[in-house]
């Protein structure tokens, strides 16, 4: 008995000394984070299901505030989550320069690398601010871009615009956008309201144009059309997997796995998936599983 206990103790000491026991237990569990809105919760669920299908043990922690989630990743409490290029550039790294999408990606990749974070391949899902119109009205007026909108407004046409108070007042919001495109709404033409109400106001035709997020599920569900930002005013907010370098080094297969999911995502796809949850009231689990299955990822 004593001899057996000594052998076990010796084996445990060897495992601890070589790191086999401690590191294997940590490497086996990947903590997937997510913020507290539909798109983020859906991405956390898709990532969880994808990694579990490939043999990883996953601990999902979604529903977190943006700043809290970022801090948790920097502190090593979250291994991977999907972030937006513009959020890291402006909010976390305090860079307010106007950069092209490619330059913005390279900048956040460089800055966050110094914090032990690796930006993998960005998706084509750009969840940026956008101007939307009812599709039939936009076609009738010949408006497909923000430059088209400027021409129509400058011709004397009166159109009403719904936006939240933040966008109306922020230094990178409505006023500089109007300056970039050379038009100006009058005070009477601007209807300020909570972000969520702009969609319903446009759907009910209480306004002609509304500020939306490009991948919001209500855009396709309500037959809105996004006006193209043809002068590139809005920053890039491409949805991108970001992973701790230590986690990626310990699990190099995570890079290709997450990149394979990123490659399947674009703005129309994310809008459709978000609508499945917000409009059709399907569960995050069912929407995630169906998409991963149809995409050949699991």
N, C-alpha and C positions, 0 to 999 in steps of 0.2 A: 504493500500500500504506500509506504513512504517512498519507495523507489519510483512508483508510478507518478506520484505527485511531483517528485523532483524532475522527472522527464517532462511532465506537462509545463512546469514552471520554466524549465530550460527552453522548451519550444516557444513559449510565449515571449520570453526575453529575446530570442532570436528574431521573431516576427516584428517585435517592437523596434528592435535595433535596426533592422533592414527597412523598416517602414512598410512592410507588406500588409500588416494587419490594419494599421491606421489609415493608410492611403487608399487601400482597396475599399474600405467602408465609405470613404468620402467620394471616391471616383464613381461608385455605383449609383449615387443619387445626384440628379441634376435639378437644381431649383430654378423653375421657370416663373418669371414674374409677368405682371400685366397691370395696366392702369385701370381706372374705374369707369370706363365707358365701353360701349358695345364692341367696337372694332378691336380694342385691346384685349377684352375678355375673350373674344373669338380667336384672336391670334394666340393667346396663352393656351386655349383649349386645343387648337390645331397643333401647336408645338408639342404639347404634352402627349397627345395621341400619336403623333409621328414618332417621337422619341421612344415611347413605350412599345410601339410596334417594332422598333429596331433593337429592343432588348435593354433599354435604359430604365432605371427606376427614377421616377420623376416626382418631385414635390412642387405642386402648383400653388403660387401665391399671387393671385390677381386681385383686382379691386383696390389697388393702391393709388395714392396721389402721385403725380408726376415727380415732384421733388423728392418725396420719400422713397419712391422706387429707384430713382437714380442714385440716391445716397446709399441705399441698401446694396446696390450692385457694386458701387465703389468700395463699400466696406466688406464685400465678399459674402453677403447674406443672400444675394440673388446671383445666379450664374448667367442667365440669358433672358433677355426680353426684346421686344420689337420697339424701336425708337424711331423718331422722325428727325431727319437731317436738320431741318430748320430749328427744331426745339433744342438740340444739342448745340448748334452753332450760336443761336441768339440767347437762349435762356441759361444754359450751363457754361458756355465758354465766352459769353458777352461779346460776340463778334457781330457788329451791326453793318458791316460792309455789304454792298450789293454784289453778290457772287453768282456766277452761273451754277446750274445744278452740279456739274462735274467738279467745279472748283470748290463748291460748298462741301461736297462729299469728301474730297481730298483733304480739306481743312479740318473737318471733324475727325476724320480717320487719324490724322497726324496729332491733333490736340488730345484726343482721348486715348491714344496709344501711350502717352506719357502717364496716364492714370490707370494703366493696366487693362484697358478695354479695347477689344478688336471689333471693328465694323466689318461685317461680311458684305456680301453683294446686295446692293439696294434693289428693291422691287420697283416695278413700274406703277405702283399704287402711290400716288402723290396726294396726300390728304391735306391739301392747302386750302386757304380761303378761295372762294370763287363766287362769281356773279351768275345767277341762274334766272331763266325765264321759262314760262310755259312754252312748250315746244311749238304749238300752233301759232302763238303770238310772235315768237321770234322769227319763224318762217315768214309770216305775213309782213313783218317789218324789214326783213332781210338782214337780221342781226345774227351773226355767228361768232363775232369776236368783240372784244372791248373797243377796238378801233371802229368797228361798225356801229356800236352803241354811241360812241362819241359823235360820229357823223349824223346819226339820227337826232340826237339831242341838239346838236348845233344847227340843225335844219329848222328848229323851232318846235319839234314834237315834245309834248309834256309826258314824262314817264315818272312814276313814283317808285321809290327804292326803300326797301326794308333792311335795316341792319341793327346790330346791337350797339349799345352806347360805347363800348370799348373800341370797336372798329371806327366809329364815328370820330372819336377823340384821339386815338393813338397816333404817334408820330410817323408810323409806317402804315397808316390806315387810309381812310377815305380821302383826306385832303391831298396827300402826296400822290395818291393814285389818280385823282382828277387832274392834277398838274401834269403827270406823266402822259395822260391820254388827251389832255386839252379840252376837257369839258367840266361843267360844274352843275350839280343839282342845286336848285333853290331850297331854302329852308322848308317851304311847304311841300316839296317833293320828297323829302326824307322823312321816313317813319321809323323812329327808334323803338325797339322792343327787345325782349329777351331772345337769345339765339334760337331756341326751339320754336318760337312763335313765327319766325320769318317764313318757315316752310309752309305752315298752315295759311298764313296771310297770302302767300303767292298761290297756293293751291286754290284758295277761295276767291282769287282774283281781286283781293282788296288792294294789292300792289302789283306793279308790272315787273319788278326785278327784286331779287332778294339775295342777301349775302348768305352763302351756304358753305359747308365743307364738301370738298370735291368727291369724297368717297362715302358720304352719308347715304344710307339706304333709301331715304325718302326721295332722293333725286330721280332714280329710275321709277320708283313706285308711283310717284305723282306726275310722271311724264314731263319732267323738267329737262331743259337743255343747259349745259354749262357753256358760258361764253368764253372762248379761248383768250387767254392772257397773252396776246400776240407780241407784246413788248416786254414780257418777262418781269412784270412788276413784283409779283408775289414770290417769296422765297420758296425753294424746294423743300417739301416735307415728305420726301420719299420714305415709305415704311421699310425699315431695315433691321435685320437681326444683329444685335450687339451682344457679345459674349466676353466674359472675363478671360484674359490671356491664360491665366493659370488653369482654368477649366478646359480651354481648347487644347493647351499643351498636354494635359492629362488624357484628353479624349479627342484626338485629332479627327475622328470620323464625324464629329458634330458639325464641322465646317461644311463639308459637302452635303450633309443632310439638310441643314438649314438653308443653304444656297439653293437646293432643289425646290424647296417650298417657296422661297423668295421669287424664283424664276416663273412661278405659276401665277403671280399676283399682279394685277394692274387695277386702275381706278374703276373701270366698269365691273370687274370681278368682285372687288371689295364692296362696292355699292350693292351689288346683288346679294352677296353674303350677309351684309349688314341688314338689308331689307328682310331677309329670311327670318332674322331674329326680331327686328323692331316692328315690322309690318305684318309678316305671316305668323309671328309668335312661335316659331320653332325653337327648340332648345339649342344652346351653344354646342352641346355634345353631338346632337344629331346633325346640325349644319356642318360642323367640323369633320365628322366621320364621312359624311356624304361627299364633301369636297375632296378630301384626301383620297377616297376610294376612286372617284371619277377621274382624278388627276393622275392616278397610277402611282401615288406615293406610298400607299400601304396596300 
